[in-house]
Amino acid sequence: YTEMHADGGEAGRVERLASAIPMGRGGEAEEVAEAIVWLASEAASYVTGSIIDAAGGR
């Protein structure tokens, strides 16, 4: 739920695709930011070469 989709010409994309996402909703910017903060923290110090798929199970 950011302006990214609107800027790309598809303002209602999150709502349109929500039913196809296993969690049934779009993600919030804060949820992605939390993954980034964790990766930048000492708690993730042993994580290398990984992909964190913050996509609601899609």
mmJSON file of the N, C-alpha and C atoms, coordinates in Angstrom:
{"data_MODEL":{"atom_site":{
"group_PDB":["ATOM","ATOM","ATOM","ATOM","ATOM","ATOM","ATOM","ATOM","ATOM","ATOM","ATOM","ATOM","ATOM","ATOM","ATOM","ATOM","ATOM","ATOM","ATOM","ATOM","ATOM","ATOM","ATOM","ATOM","ATOM","ATOM","ATOM","ATOM","ATOM","ATOM","ATOM","ATOM","ATOM","ATOM","ATOM","ATOM","ATOM","ATOM","ATOM","ATOM","ATOM","ATOM","ATOM","ATOM","ATOM","ATOM","ATOM","ATOM","ATOM","ATOM","ATOM","ATOM","ATOM","ATOM","ATOM","ATOM","ATOM","ATOM","ATOM","ATOM","ATOM","ATOM","ATOM","ATOM","ATOM","ATOM","ATOM","ATOM","ATOM","ATOM","ATOM","ATOM","ATOM","ATOM","ATOM","ATOM","ATOM","ATOM","ATOM","ATOM","ATOM","ATOM","ATOM","ATOM","ATOM","ATOM","ATOM","ATOM","ATOM","ATOM","ATOM","ATOM","ATOM","ATOM","ATOM","ATOM","ATOM","ATOM","ATOM","ATOM","ATOM","ATOM","ATOM","ATOM","ATOM","ATOM","ATOM","ATOM","ATOM","ATOM","ATOM","ATOM","ATOM","ATOM","ATOM","ATOM","ATOM","ATOM","ATOM","ATOM","ATOM","ATOM","ATOM","ATOM","ATOM","ATOM","ATOM","ATOM","ATOM","ATOM","ATOM","ATOM","ATOM","ATOM","ATOM","ATOM","ATOM","ATOM","ATOM","ATOM","ATOM","ATOM","ATOM","ATOM","ATOM","ATOM","ATOM","ATOM","ATOM","ATOM","ATOM","ATOM","ATOM","ATOM","ATOM","ATOM","ATOM","ATOM","ATOM","ATOM","ATOM","ATOM","ATOM","ATOM","ATOM","ATOM","ATOM","ATOM","ATOM","ATOM","ATOM","ATOM","ATOM","ATOM"],
"id":[1,2,3,4,5,6,7,8,9,10,11,12,13,14,15,16,17,18,19,20,21,22,23,24,25,26,27,28,29,30,31,32,33,34,35,36,37,38,39,40,41,42,43,44,45,46,47,48,49,50,51,52,53,54,55,56,57,58,59,60,61,62,63,64,65,66,67,68,69,70,71,72,73,74,75,76,77,78,79,80,81,82,83,84,85,86,87,88,89,90,91,92,93,94,95,96,97,98,99,100,101,102,103,104,105,106,107,108,109,110,111,112,113,114,115,116,117,118,119,120,121,122,123,124,125,126,127,128,129,130,131,132,133,134,135,136,137,138,139,140,141,142,143,144,145,146,147,148,149,150,151,152,153,154,155,156,157,158,159,160,161,162,163,164,165,166,167,168,169,170,171,172,173,174],
"type_symbol":["N","C","C","N","C","C","N","C","C","N","C","C","N","C","C","N","C","C","N","C","C","N","C","C","N","C","C","N","C","C","N","C","C","N","C","C","N","C","C","N","C","C","N","C","C","N","C","C","N","C","C","N","C","C","N","C","C","N","C","C","N","C","C","N","C","C","N","C","C","N","C","C","N","C","C","N","C","C","N","C","C","N","C","C","N","C","C","N","C","C","N","C","C","N","C","C","N","C","C","N","C","C","N","C","C","N","C","C","N","C","C","N","C","C","N","C","C","N","C","C","N","C","C","N","C","C","N","C","C","N","C","C","N","C","C","N","C","C","N","C","C","N","C","C","N","C","C","N","C","C","N","C","C","N","C","C","N","C","C","N","C","C","N","C","C","N","C","C","N","C","C","N","C","C"],
"label_atom_id":["N","CA","C","N","CA","C","N","CA","C","N","CA","C","N","CA","C","N","CA","C","N","CA","C","N","CA","C","N","CA","C","N","CA","C","N","CA","C","N","CA","C","N","CA","C","N","CA","C","N","CA","C","N","CA","C","N","CA","C","N","CA","C","N","CA","C","N","CA","C","N","CA","C","N","CA","C","N","CA","C","N","CA","C","N","CA","C","N","CA","C","N","CA","C","N","CA","C","N","CA","C","N","CA","C","N","CA","C","N","CA","C","N","CA","C","N","CA","C","N","CA","C","N","CA","C","N","CA","C","N","CA","C","N","CA","C","N","CA","C","N","CA","C","N","CA","C","N","CA","C","N","CA","C","N","CA","C","N","CA","C","N","CA","C","N","CA","C","N","CA","C","N","CA","C","N","CA","C","N","CA","C","N","CA","C","N","CA","C","N","CA","C","N","CA","C","N","CA","C","N","CA","C"],
"label_alt_id":[null,null,null,null,null,null,null,null,null,null,null,null,null,null,null,null,null,null,null,null,null,null,null,null,null,null,null,null,null,null,null,null,null,null,null,null,null,null,null,null,null,null,null,null,null,null,null,null,null,null,null,null,null,null,null,null,null,null,null,null,null,null,null,null,null,null,null,null,null,null,null,null,null,null,null,null,null,null,null,null,null,null,null,null,null,null,null,null,null,null,null,null,null,null,null,null,null,null,null,null,null,null,null,null,null,null,null,null,null,null,null,null,null,null,null,null,null,null,null,null,null,null,null,null,null,null,null,null,null,null,null,null,null,null,null,null,null,null,null,null,null,null,null,null,null,null,null,null,null,null,null,null,null,null,null,null,null,null,null,null,null,null,null,null,null,null,null,null,null,null,null,null,null,null],
"label_comp_id":["TYR","TYR","TYR","THR","THR","THR","GLU","GLU","GLU","MET","MET","MET","HIS","HIS","HIS","ALA","ALA","ALA","ASP","ASP","ASP","GLY","GLY","GLY","GLY","GLY","GLY","GLU","GLU","GLU","ALA","ALA","ALA","GLY","GLY","GLY","ARG","ARG","ARG","VAL","VAL","VAL","GLU","GLU","GLU","ARG","ARG","ARG","LEU","LEU","LEU","ALA","ALA","ALA","SER","SER","SER","ALA","ALA","ALA","ILE","ILE","ILE","PRO","PRO","PRO","MET","MET","MET","GLY","GLY","GLY","ARG","ARG","ARG","GLY","GLY","GLY","GLY","GLY","GLY","GLU","GLU","GLU","ALA","ALA","ALA","GLU","GLU","GLU","GLU","GLU","GLU","VAL","VAL","VAL","ALA","ALA","ALA","GLU","GLU","GLU","ALA","ALA","ALA","ILE","ILE","ILE","VAL","VAL","VAL","TRP","TRP","TRP","LEU","LEU","LEU","ALA","ALA","ALA","SER","SER","SER","GLU","GLU","GLU","ALA","ALA","ALA","ALA","ALA","ALA","SER","SER","SER","TYR","TYR","TYR","VAL","VAL","VAL","THR","THR","THR","GLY","GLY","GLY","SER","SER","SER","ILE","ILE","ILE","ILE","ILE","ILE","ASP","ASP","ASP","ALA","ALA","ALA","ALA","ALA","ALA","GLY","GLY","GLY","GLY","GLY","GLY","ARG","ARG","ARG"],
"label_asym_id":["A","A","A","A","A","A","A","A","A","A","A","A","A","A","A","A","A","A","A","A","A","A","A","A","A","A","A","A","A","A","A","A","A","A","A","A","A","A","A","A","A","A","A","A","A","A","A","A","A","A","A","A","A","A","A","A","A","A","A","A","A","A","A","A","A","A","A","A","A","A","A","A","A","A","A","A","A","A","A","A","A","A","A","A","A","A","A","A","A","A","A","A","A","A","A","A","A","A","A","A","A","A","A","A","A","A","A","A","A","A","A","A","A","A","A","A","A","A","A","A","A","A","A","A","A","A","A","A","A","A","A","A","A","A","A","A","A","A","A","A","A","A","A","A","A","A","A","A","A","A","A","A","A","A","A","A","A","A","A","A","A","A","A","A","A","A","A","A","A","A","A","A","A","A"],
"label_entity_id":["1","1","1","1","1","1","1","1","1","1","1","1","1","1","1","1","1","1","1","1","1","1","1","1","1","1","1","1","1","1","1","1","1","1","1","1","1","1","1","1","1","1","1","1","1","1","1","1","1","1","1","1","1","1","1","1","1","1","1","1","1","1","1","1","1","1","1","1","1","1","1","1","1","1","1","1","1","1","1","1","1","1","1","1","1","1","1","1","1","1","1","1","1","1","1","1","1","1","1","1","1","1","1","1","1","1","1","1","1","1","1","1","1","1","1","1","1","1","1","1","1","1","1","1","1","1","1","1","1","1","1","1","1","1","1","1","1","1","1","1","1","1","1","1","1","1","1","1","1","1","1","1","1","1","1","1","1","1","1","1","1","1","1","1","1","1","1","1","1","1","1","1","1","1"],
"label_seq_id":[1,1,1,2,2,2,3,3,3,4,4,4,5,5,5,6,6,6,7,7,7,8,8,8,9,9,9,10,10,10,11,11,11,12,12,12,13,13,13,14,14,14,15,15,15,16,16,16,17,17,17,18,18,18,19,19,19,20,20,20,21,21,21,22,22,22,23,23,23,24,24,24,25,25,25,26,26,26,27,27,27,28,28,28,29,29,29,30,30,30,31,31,31,32,32,32,33,33,33,34,34,34,35,35,35,36,36,36,37,37,37,38,38,38,39,39,39,40,40,40,41,41,41,42,42,42,43,43,43,44,44,44,45,45,45,46,46,46,47,47,47,48,48,48,49,49,49,50,50,50,51,51,51,52,52,52,53,53,53,54,54,54,55,55,55,56,56,56,57,57,57,58,58,58],
"pdbx_PDB_ins_code":[null,null,null,null,null,null,null,null,null,null,null,null,null,null,null,null,null,null,null,null,null,null,null,null,null,null,null,null,null,null,null,null,null,null,null,null,null,null,null,null,null,null,null,null,null,null,null,null,null,null,null,null,null,null,null,null,null,null,null,null,null,null,null,null,null,null,null,null,null,null,null,null,null,null,null,null,null,null,null,null,null,null,null,null,null,null,null,null,null,null,null,null,null,null,null,null,null,null,null,null,null,null,null,null,null,null,null,null,null,null,null,null,null,null,null,null,null,null,null,null,null,null,null,null,null,null,null,null,null,null,null,null,null,null,null,null,null,null,null,null,null,null,null,null,null,null,null,null,null,null,null,null,null,null,null,null,null,null,null,null,null,null,null,null,null,null,null,null,null,null,null,null,null,null],
"Cartn_x":[0.818,0.0,0.863,1.55,2.326,1.908,2.543,2.23,2.865,3.65,4.374,3.441,2.325,1.424,0.7,0.311,-0.336,0.605,1.864,2.862,3.056,2.845,2.971,1.684,0.645,-0.602,-1.653,-1.441,-2.399,-2.681,-3.374,-3.601,-4.316,-5.238,-5.997,-5.425,-4.171,-3.571,-3.594,-3.282,-3.236,-4.618,-5.648,-7.001,-7.423,-7.048,-7.425,-6.786,-5.562,-4.842,-4.938,-5.533,-5.557,-6.107,-7.138,-7.725,-6.802,-5.808,-4.862,-3.656,-3.54,-2.437,-2.875,-2.089,-2.513,-2.944,-2.322,-2.719,-3.98,-4.43,-5.69,-5.64,-4.456,-4.323,-2.976,-2.874,-1.59,-0.737,0.544,1.46,1.569,1.91,2.135,3.626,3.94,5.345,6.099,5.44,6.085,6.507,5.728,6.065,7.352,7.524,8.753,9.909,9.643,10.682,11.176,10.291,10.708,11.686,11.476,12.413,13.773,13.758,15.004,15.747,15.018,15.638,16.242,15.532,16.073,17.364,17.35,18.549,19.737,19.477,20.548,20.996,20.298,20.6,21.581,22.065,22.95,22.227,20.906,20.128,20.271,20.596,20.748,22.217,23.112,24.541,25.044,24.343,24.783,24.045,23.212,22.441,23.257,23.477,24.194,23.528,23.539,23.057,21.636,20.773,19.395,18.427,17.294,16.205,15.083,14.669,13.539,12.328,11.421,10.258,9.102,9.052,7.991,6.838,6.121,5.065,3.751,3.557,2.294,2.035,3.085,2.945,2.707,2.835,2.585,3.79],
"Cartn_y":[-1.185,0.0,1.25,1.455,2.681,3.277,4.318,4.97,4.26,3.217,2.528,2.079,1.462,0.954,2.093,3.11,4.262,4.959,5.089,5.708,4.9,3.587,2.717,2.622,3.365,3.401,2.395,1.737,0.732,0.928,2.016,2.403,1.34,0.574,-0.415,-1.819,-1.968,-3.299,-4.155,-3.583,-4.364,-4.941,-4.118,-4.592,-5.646,-5.45,-6.379,-7.753,-7.786,-9.044,-9.657,-8.964,-9.424,-10.839,-11.188,-12.525,-13.625,-13.274,-14.262,-14.451,-13.634,-13.72,-14.634,-15.665,-16.596,-15.932,-14.829,-14.147,-13.315,-13.174,-12.487,-10.976,-10.419,-8.954,-8.548,-7.283,-6.737,-6.442,-6.321,-6.021,-4.524,-4.204,-2.813,-2.501,-1.269,-0.853,-1.157,-1.022,-1.282,-2.749,-3.654,-5.075,-5.375,-4.738,-4.906,-4.229,-3.065,-2.346,-3.161,-3.901,-4.727,-5.814,-6.389,-7.393,-6.752,-5.558,-4.84,-4.508,-4.027,-3.694,-4.944,-6.074,-7.32,-7.714,-7.635,-7.988,-7.106,-5.872,-4.937,-5.073,-5.907,-6.03,-7.161,-7.195,-8.265,-9.602,-9.599,-10.845,-11.625,-10.943,-11.594,-11.711,-11.655,-11.628,-12.874,-13.984,-15.221,-15.482,-14.556,-14.696,-14.148,-14.986,-14.548,-15.124,-14.389,-14.885,-15.413,-14.824,-15.292,-14.303,-14.826,-13.983,-14.05,-12.904,-12.825,-12.464,-13.401,-13.193,-12.656,-11.341,-10.699,-10.408,-11.462,-11.323,-11.967,-12.202,-12.747,-14.186,-14.911,-16.305,-16.546,-15.526,-15.655,-16.152],
"Cartn_z":[0.0,0.0,0.0,-1.105,-1.296,-2.629,-3.021,-4.294,-5.488,-5.246,-6.313,-7.437,-7.104,-8.129,-8.855,-8.11,-8.731,-9.697,-9.291,-10.166,-11.441,-11.367,-12.533,-13.335,-12.924,-13.672,-13.231,-12.098,-11.638,-10.144,-9.843,-8.441,-7.607,-8.16,-7.4,-7.444,-7.804,-8.003,-6.738,-5.597,-4.363,-4.059,-4.132,-3.869,-4.898,-6.149,-7.212,-7.005,-6.516,-6.353,-4.958,-4.008,-2.62,-2.478,-3.225,-3.086,-3.601,-4.412,-4.941,-4.029,-2.999,-2.052,-0.914,-0.584,0.467,1.778,2.162,3.4,3.212,1.97,1.688,1.743,1.745,1.799,1.258,0.914,0.505,1.715,1.489,2.584,2.842,4.05,4.449,4.35,4.055,3.955,5.245,6.382,7.665,7.787,7.189,7.266,6.494,5.363,4.586,5.323,5.892,6.635,7.819,8.481,9.615,9.184,8.007,7.493,7.209,6.677,6.379,7.668,8.663,9.955,10.573,10.488,11.036,10.309,8.973,8.212,8.566,8.903,9.25,10.71,11.469,12.896,13.182,14.412,14.868,14.846,14.991,15.008,13.704,12.631,11.328,10.921,11.889,11.579,10.859,10.945,10.307,8.989,8.566,7.328,6.17,5.16,3.964,2.723,1.648,0.362,0.37,1.162,1.256,0.635,0.219,-0.282,0.73,1.217,2.119,1.267,1.098,0.253,1.09,1.234,2.0,1.051,0.671,-0.337,0.075,1.365,1.838,1.42,1.1,0.73,-0.743,-1.534,-2.969,-3.688],
"occupancy":[1.0,1.0,1.0,1.0,1.0,1.0,1.0,1.0,1.0,1.0,1.0,1.0,1.0,1.0,1.0,1.0,1.0,1.0,1.0,1.0,1.0,1.0,1.0,1.0,1.0,1.0,1.0,1.0,1.0,1.0,1.0,1.0,1.0,1.0,1.0,1.0,1.0,1.0,1.0,1.0,1.0,1.0,1.0,1.0,1.0,1.0,1.0,1.0,1.0,1.0,1.0,1.0,1.0,1.0,1.0,1.0,1.0,1.0,1.0,1.0,1.0,1.0,1.0,1.0,1.0,1.0,1.0,1.0,1.0,1.0,1.0,1.0,1.0,1.0,1.0,1.0,1.0,1.0,1.0,1.0,1.0,1.0,1.0,1.0,1.0,1.0,1.0,1.0,1.0,1.0,1.0,1.0,1.0,1.0,1.0,1.0,1.0,1.0,1.0,1.0,1.0,1.0,1.0,1.0,1.0,1.0,1.0,1.0,1.0,1.0,1.0,1.0,1.0,1.0,1.0,1.0,1.0,1.0,1.0,1.0,1.0,1.0,1.0,1.0,1.0,1.0,1.0,1.0,1.0,1.0,1.0,1.0,1.0,1.0,1.0,1.0,1.0,1.0,1.0,1.0,1.0,1.0,1.0,1.0,1.0,1.0,1.0,1.0,1.0,1.0,1.0,1.0,1.0,1.0,1.0,1.0,1.0,1.0,1.0,1.0,1.0,1.0,1.0,1.0,1.0,1.0,1.0,1.0,1.0,1.0,1.0,1.0,1.0,1.0],
"B_iso_or_equiv":[0.0,0.0,0.0,0.0,0.0,0.0,0.0,0.0,0.0,0.0,0.0,0.0,0.0,0.0,0.0,0.0,0.0,0.0,0.0,0.0,0.0,0.0,0.0,0.0,0.0,0.0,0.0,0.0,0.0,0.0,0.0,0.0,0.0,0.0,0.0,0.0,0.0,0.0,0.0,0.0,0.0,0.0,0.0,0.0,0.0,0.0,0.0,0.0,0.0,0.0,0.0,0.0,0.0,0.0,0.0,0.0,0.0,0.0,0.0,0.0,0.0,0.0,0.0,0.0,0.0,0.0,0.0,0.0,0.0,0.0,0.0,0.0,0.0,0.0,0.0,0.0,0.0,0.0,0.0,0.0,0.0,0.0,0.0,0.0,0.0,0.0,0.0,0.0,0.0,0.0,0.0,0.0,0.0,0.0,0.0,0.0,0.0,0.0,0.0,0.0,0.0,0.0,0.0,0.0,0.0,0.0,0.0,0.0,0.0,0.0,0.0,0.0,0.0,0.0,0.0,0.0,0.0,0.0,0.0,0.0,0.0,0.0,0.0,0.0,0.0,0.0,0.0,0.0,0.0,0.0,0.0,0.0,0.0,0.0,0.0,0.0,0.0,0.0,0.0,0.0,0.0,0.0,0.0,0.0,0.0,0.0,0.0,0.0,0.0,0.0,0.0,0.0,0.0,0.0,0.0,0.0,0.0,0.0,0.0,0.0,0.0,0.0,0.0,0.0,0.0,0.0,0.0,0.0,0.0,0.0,0.0,0.0,0.0,0.0],
"pdbx_formal_charge":[null,null,null,null,null,null,null,null,null,null,null,null,null,null,null,null,null,null,null,null,null,null,null,null,null,null,null,null,null,null,null,null,null,null,null,null,null,null,null,null,null,null,null,null,null,null,null,null,null,null,null,null,null,null,null,null,null,null,null,null,null,null,null,null,null,null,null,null,null,null,null,null,null,null,null,null,null,null,null,null,null,null,null,null,null,null,null,null,null,null,null,null,null,null,null,null,null,null,null,null,null,null,null,null,null,null,null,null,null,null,null,null,null,null,null,null,null,null,null,null,null,null,null,null,null,null,null,null,null,null,null,null,null,null,null,null,null,null,null,null,null,null,null,null,null,null,null,null,null,null,null,null,null,null,null,null,null,null,null,null,null,null,null,null,null,null,null,null,null,null,null,null,null,null],
"auth_seq_id":[1,1,1,2,2,2,3,3,3,4,4,4,5,5,5,6,6,6,7,7,7,8,8,8,9,9,9,10,10,10,11,11,11,12,12,12,13,13,13,14,14,14,15,15,15,16,16,16,17,17,17,18,18,18,19,19,19,20,20,20,21,21,21,22,22,22,23,23,23,24,24,24,25,25,25,26,26,26,27,27,27,28,28,28,29,29,29,30,30,30,31,31,31,32,32,32,33,33,33,34,34,34,35,35,35,36,36,36,37,37,37,38,38,38,39,39,39,40,40,40,41,41,41,42,42,42,43,43,43,44,44,44,45,45,45,46,46,46,47,47,47,48,48,48,49,49,49,50,50,50,51,51,51,52,52,52,53,53,53,54,54,54,55,55,55,56,56,56,57,57,57,58,58,58],
"auth_comp_id":["TYR","TYR","TYR","THR","THR","THR","GLU","GLU","GLU","MET","MET","MET","HIS","HIS","HIS","ALA","ALA","ALA","ASP","ASP","ASP","GLY","GLY","GLY","GLY","GLY","GLY","GLU","GLU","GLU","ALA","ALA","ALA","GLY","GLY","GLY","ARG","ARG","ARG","VAL","VAL","VAL","GLU","GLU","GLU","ARG","ARG","ARG","LEU","LEU","LEU","ALA","ALA","ALA","SER","SER","SER","ALA","ALA","ALA","ILE","ILE","ILE","PRO","PRO","PRO","MET","MET","MET","GLY","GLY","GLY","ARG","ARG","ARG","GLY","GLY","GLY","GLY","GLY","GLY","GLU","GLU","GLU","ALA","ALA","ALA","GLU","GLU","GLU","GLU","GLU","GLU","VAL","VAL","VAL","ALA","ALA","ALA","GLU","GLU","GLU","ALA","ALA","ALA","ILE","ILE","ILE","VAL","VAL","VAL","TRP","TRP","TRP","LEU","LEU","LEU","ALA","ALA","ALA","SER","SER","SER","GLU","GLU","GLU","ALA","ALA","ALA","ALA","ALA","ALA","SER","SER","SER","TYR","TYR","TYR","VAL","VAL","VAL","THR","THR","THR","GLY","GLY","GLY","SER","SER","SER","ILE","ILE","ILE","ILE","ILE","ILE","ASP","ASP","ASP","ALA","ALA","ALA","ALA","ALA","ALA","GLY","GLY","GLY","GLY","GLY","GLY","ARG","ARG","ARG"],
"auth_asym_id":["A","A","A","A","A","A","A","A","A","A","A","A","A","A","A","A","A","A","A","A","A","A","A","A","A","A","A","A","A","A","A","A","A","A","A","A","A","A","A","A","A","A","A","A","A","A","A","A","A","A","A","A","A","A","A","A","A","A","A","A","A","A","A","A","A","A","A","A","A","A","A","A","A","A","A","A","A","A","A","A","A","A","A","A","A","A","A","A","A","A","A","A","A","A","A","A","A","A","A","A","A","A","A","A","A","A","A","A","A","A","A","A","A","A","A","A","A","A","A","A","A","A","A","A","A","A","A","A","A","A","A","A","A","A","A","A","A","A","A","A","A","A","A","A","A","A","A","A","A","A","A","A","A","A","A","A","A","A","A","A","A","A","A","A","A","A","A","A","A","A","A","A","A","A"],
"auth_atom_id":["N","CA","C","N","CA","C","N","CA","C","N","CA","C","N","CA","C","N","CA","C","N","CA","C","N","CA","C","N","CA","C","N","CA","C","N","CA","C","N","CA","C","N","CA","C","N","CA","C","N","CA","C","N","CA","C","N","CA","C","N","CA","C","N","CA","C","N","CA","C","N","CA","C","N","CA","C","N","CA","C","N","CA","C","N","CA","C","N","CA","C","N","CA","C","N","CA","C","N","CA","C","N","CA","C","N","CA","C","N","CA","C","N","CA","C","N","CA","C","N","CA","C","N","CA","C","N","CA","C","N","CA","C","N","CA","C","N","CA","C","N","CA","C","N","CA","C","N","CA","C","N","CA","C","N","CA","C","N","CA","C","N","CA","C","N","CA","C","N","CA","C","N","CA","C","N","CA","C","N","CA","C","N","CA","C","N","CA","C","N","CA","C","N","CA","C","N","CA","C","N","CA","C"],
"pdbx_PDB_model_num":[1,1,1,1,1,1,1,1,1,1,1,1,1,1,1,1,1,1,1,1,1,1,1,1,1,1,1,1,1,1,1,1,1,1,1,1,1,1,1,1,1,1,1,1,1,1,1,1,1,1,1,1,1,1,1,1,1,1,1,1,1,1,1,1,1,1,1,1,1,1,1,1,1,1,1,1,1,1,1,1,1,1,1,1,1,1,1,1,1,1,1,1,1,1,1,1,1,1,1,1,1,1,1,1,1,1,1,1,1,1,1,1,1,1,1,1,1,1,1,1,1,1,1,1,1,1,1,1,1,1,1,1,1,1,1,1,1,1,1,1,1,1,1,1,1,1,1,1,1,1,1,1,1,1,1,1,1,1,1,1,1,1,1,1,1,1,1,1,1,1,1,1,1,1]
}}}
